[in-house]
């Protein structure tokens, strides 16, 4: 069976301190998996390795049959990582931030952008500079950017941080319908935000 993602004998150390070792799991296409574990278990580190944010590690990660170390820069269109805390350019407006990241990823999907602005209630903020926005609004902008990239494999690290209940519902509806055409979602969530999702499986870290 060919999996969308395979993690084999993954290990990582920082300054001679082992964070984790012998991590193995497979994720099928058309699926939503949740990565679980206590703080310090390495959830964020694993997600950053899968998305090639961290390159120094032991073991192997395969996207379908391709080792991610051999894919190169095109991996960033296939695998996208949403960090827990939003990172925007403070002196660009909401819309300018989204346009900048869209151009960076060679995206031209104005209709989808406008649709996501509407779904997340961002229309009234699109011409405000990022430093004028609340953390919740900035988080929604980061989510919109991730969804515009439309990667084959979407990684969401604490996606509900800063979000209100309405926005959590909007995001969960998108997540639930996201893994189509063989795609997949991996998320980590220490809140109750993901409790309403119909998960395909759990990956437990000790």
Secondary structure, 3 states (H helix, E strand, C coil): CCCCEEEEEEEEEECCEEEEEEEEEEECCCEEEEEECCCCCCHHHHHHHHCCCCCCCEEEEEECCEEHHHCHHHHHHHEEEECCCCCCCCCCEHHHHHHHHHHHCCCCCHHHHHHHHHHCCCHHHCCCEHHHCCHHHHHHHHHHHHHHHCCCEEEEECCCCCCCHHHHHHHHHHHHHHCCCCCEEEEECCCCHHHHCCCCEEEECC
